[in-house]
């Protein structure tokens, strides 16, 4: 089992006369990043000549997928979420909520009872994940912002449709 390249993808945000946005996602034929970037210079004018919308942004990315996917043995649907709330750095009382699907029971205060629905904000895995979004770390939470202190978190369920 390994994560292997599934090729390059081009995501384009288009905006119409009223400011309405739509997204287009294209799988590219490029075999490497340099070719993908070169191909964007060909794709953009062709798209511009086809639409009255304007291009607001685009991104090129390489996608990786599991070449021998093995489903987890633990029954914990991705519709189950650990939803955490944190302050946003340098934004006063502004808060942000973010979630993790199919959360491990170990990140909650207890395995059973009421604590099984409360995120343990002192758990090492919770702290390590939260730290990814702090100032100078690896990720932004939204709009280029970073997170401040972790306030708390709970287990929630997202509505899902069963087959």
URJO-V374017 format. One line per field, one symbol per residue. phi: phi as a letter, one per 30 degrees, with the letter a starting at -180 (. if undefined). psi: psi as a letter, one per 20 degrees, with the letter a starting at -180 (. if undefined). burial: 1 if it has 16 or more other C-alpha atoms within 10 Angstrom, else 0. Layout:
phi=???
psi=???
burial=???
This chain:
phi=.adbdcjcbccbccbcecidcbcbbbdccecbdedddddedcdedddedcbddcddaabcbcccbddbdbdddddaddddbcccbbdcehbicdbbcbbbdhdddddcdadbidddccdddcdedddddeddcdeiddbcdahiccccdddlabdbbdebcdd
psi=pqpqpjaqqopppqpahjjpqqqppppqiqirgghggghhhggghgghiiqirqohrqqpqpqqrpimpoqqhponqiipqooqpqqppkkcjprqqqrpqlqqhiirhrhrahiijppoiiphhggggghhjrpjbhqqgqkjqqqcqpgaqrprpppqpq.
burial=0000001111011110000000000001000000011001000000000000101000010100000000000000001111111111100000110010111010111000000111111000010001111110001010001111010011100000000
